[in-house]
Amino acid sequence: MSEANHQTNHALKNNHVEKKMISYIQAHHKNGICSKRELLKQIGSMSEINQVMNTSSQLVDWGEDAIILAEKLIIRSSDRKIITKYFQHAFETGGVSPHQLLQEMKADRRLAAILREKRINEAAQLASLIKLLLPNVKEDSQFLQLADSPIDSLNKAKTFTGQIPKP
């Protein structure tokens, strides 16, 4: 089989698995959130689930062991402007800790309301929302940064007090 045929078959399989995952979540979880363990029983392979999650625009990692339908994260345009502007400002210094950002957002009345509405109470969930709204963000387990940031790991940051300054 040629490389092109192999890639096409792989993409078709991923598409089939993605549709199966979406259909299952829609049928069994009105809030659009499902654990990966539960999906594993339906799909049969965690590697297939992870492959779909790496490319899907309709499914979003939600915390440590859950997936949410992206459609459930739709934000009103007025809220989207507020939150996107806030995220962009947070990245002006190069990178940000999702844990620190979550705490700061909870202290702001308007941002806290958005967090409550979207049921965001974990830093990993906030990181997923940020990546959905700002696709040029890359993630490490400890911090988020813009893709063109000169800092490529937490270890290279000189200080870490919630935000990582540009060198």
C-alpha positions as CSV (number, residue, x, y, z in Angstrom):
1,M,0.0,0.0,0.0
2,S,1.4,3.4,-0.9
3,E,2.0,6.1,1.8
4,A,-0.8,8.2,0.3
5,N,-3.3,5.4,0.6
6,H,-2.2,4.6,4.1
7,Q,-2.7,8.2,5.2
8,T,-6.1,8.3,3.5
9,N,-7.2,5.1,5.2
10,H,-5.9,6.4,8.6
11,A,-7.8,9.7,8.1
12,L,-11.0,7.8,7.2
13,K,-10.6,5.6,10.3
14,N,-10.1,8.7,12.5
15,N,-13.1,10.3,11.0
16,H,-15.2,7.2,11.7
17,V,-14.0,7.1,15.3
18,E,-14.6,10.8,15.8
19,K,-18.2,10.5,14.5
20,K,-18.7,7.5,16.8
21,M,-17.4,9.4,19.8
22,I,-19.5,12.5,19.0
23,S,-22.7,10.4,18.5
24,Y,-22.1,8.5,21.7
25,I,-21.6,11.7,23.8
26,Q,-24.6,13.4,22.2
27,A,-26.8,10.4,22.9
28,H,-25.7,9.8,26.5
29,H,-24.5,13.1,27.9
30,K,-26.7,16.2,27.6
31,N,-24.0,18.4,29.0
32,G,-21.6,17.2,26.3
33,I,-19.0,15.9,28.8
34,C,-17.9,12.2,28.8
35,S,-15.0,10.4,30.6
36,K,-12.4,8.9,28.4
37,R,-12.8,5.6,30.4
38,E,-16.4,5.5,29.3
39,L,-15.5,6.2,25.7
40,L,-12.9,3.5,25.8
41,K,-15.6,1.0,26.4
42,Q,-17.3,2.2,23.2
43,I,-14.2,2.7,21.0
44,G,-12.0,-0.1,22.3
45,S,-8.6,1.7,22.0
46,M,-7.2,4.6,24.0
47,S,-4.7,5.3,21.2
48,E,-7.6,5.7,18.7
49,I,-9.2,8.2,21.1
50,N,-6.0,10.1,21.6
51,Q,-5.4,10.2,17.8
52,V,-8.8,11.7,17.3
53,M,-8.3,14.2,20.1
54,N,-5.1,15.4,18.4
55,T,-6.9,16.4,15.2
56,S,-10.5,17.0,16.1
57,S,-12.1,20.5,16.1
58,Q,-15.4,19.1,17.5
59,L,-14.0,17.4,20.6
60,V,-11.9,19.0,23.3
61,D,-9.9,17.5,26.2
62,W,-11.7,18.5,29.4
63,G,-9.6,18.0,32.5
64,E,-7.6,15.0,33.1
65,D,-10.0,12.3,32.0
66,A,-12.9,13.9,30.1
67,I,-13.8,15.1,26.7
68,I,-16.4,17.8,25.9
69,L,-18.1,18.6,22.7
70,A,-16.8,21.9,21.4
71,E,-20.3,23.0,20.6
72,K,-21.0,23.0,24.4
73,L,-18.2,25.6,24.8
74,I,-19.7,28.2,22.5
75,I,-19.4,31.5,24.1
76,R,-21.6,34.6,23.3
77,S,-19.7,37.0,21.1
78,S,-19.6,39.7,23.8
79,D,-18.2,37.2,26.3
80,R,-15.8,35.9,23.6
81,K,-14.4,39.4,23.1
82,I,-13.9,39.9,26.8
83,I,-12.2,36.6,27.5
84,T,-10.1,36.6,24.3
85,K,-8.8,40.1,25.1
86,Y,-8.0,38.9,28.7
87,F,-6.1,35.8,27.4
88,Q,-4.2,37.9,24.8
89,H,-3.2,40.4,27.6
90,A,-2.1,37.5,29.8
91,F,0.3,36.2,27.0
92,E,1.9,39.6,26.5
93,T,4.7,38.6,28.9
94,G,5.3,35.4,27.1
95,G,3.5,32.6,29.0
96,V,1.1,32.0,31.8
97,S,0.3,29.3,34.3
98,P,-3.3,28.1,33.8
99,H,-3.5,27.6,37.6
100,Q,-2.6,31.2,38.3
101,L,-4.8,32.5,35.4
102,L,-7.8,30.5,36.8
103,Q,-7.4,32.1,40.2
104,E,-7.1,35.6,38.7
105,M,-10.2,35.0,36.6
106,K,-12.2,33.8,39.6
107,A,-11.5,37.1,41.3
108,D,-13.0,39.1,38.4
109,R,-16.8,39.2,38.5
110,R,-17.4,39.1,34.8
111,L,-14.8,36.4,34.1
112,A,-15.9,34.3,37.0
113,A,-19.5,34.3,35.6
114,I,-18.1,33.0,32.3
115,L,-16.2,30.3,34.1
116,R,-19.3,29.2,36.1
117,E,-21.5,29.2,32.9
118,K,-19.0,26.9,31.1
119,R,-18.4,24.8,34.3
120,I,-14.7,25.5,34.3
121,N,-13.2,24.7,37.7
122,E,-9.9,23.1,36.8
123,A,-6.8,24.7,35.3
124,A,-6.7,21.9,32.6
125,Q,-10.3,22.9,31.5
126,L,-9.3,26.5,31.3
127,A,-6.2,25.5,29.2
128,S,-8.5,23.6,26.8
129,L,-10.8,26.7,26.4
130,I,-7.8,28.9,25.8
131,K,-6.4,26.6,23.1
132,L,-9.9,26.5,21.5
133,L,-10.1,30.3,21.4
134,L,-6.5,30.9,20.6
135,P,-5.2,28.1,18.3
136,N,-1.7,29.5,18.3
137,V,-1.2,28.6,22.0
138,K,0.9,25.6,22.9
139,E,0.8,23.8,26.2
140,D,3.1,22.3,28.7
141,S,1.7,20.7,31.8
142,Q,2.7,23.8,33.8
143,F,2.1,26.7,31.5
144,L,0.7,28.0,28.3
145,Q,2.4,30.2,25.7
146,L,2.0,31.5,22.3
147,A,3.5,29.2,19.6
148,D,6.2,31.8,18.7
149,S,7.3,32.3,22.3
150,P,11.1,31.9,22.8
151,I,10.4,29.9,26.0
152,D,9.8,26.3,25.1
153,S,9.7,24.8,28.5
154,L,9.2,25.8,32.1
155,N,12.8,24.9,32.9
156,K,14.0,27.6,30.6
157,A,12.0,30.3,32.3
158,K,14.1,32.4,34.7
159,T,11.3,32.9,37.2
160,F,7.9,31.5,37.6
161,T,5.4,33.4,39.7
162,G,2.4,32.7,37.6
163,Q,3.6,34.4,34.5
164,I,6.7,33.8,32.5
165,P,8.6,36.9,31.3
166,K,10.2,37.1,27.9
167,P,14.0,36.9,28.2
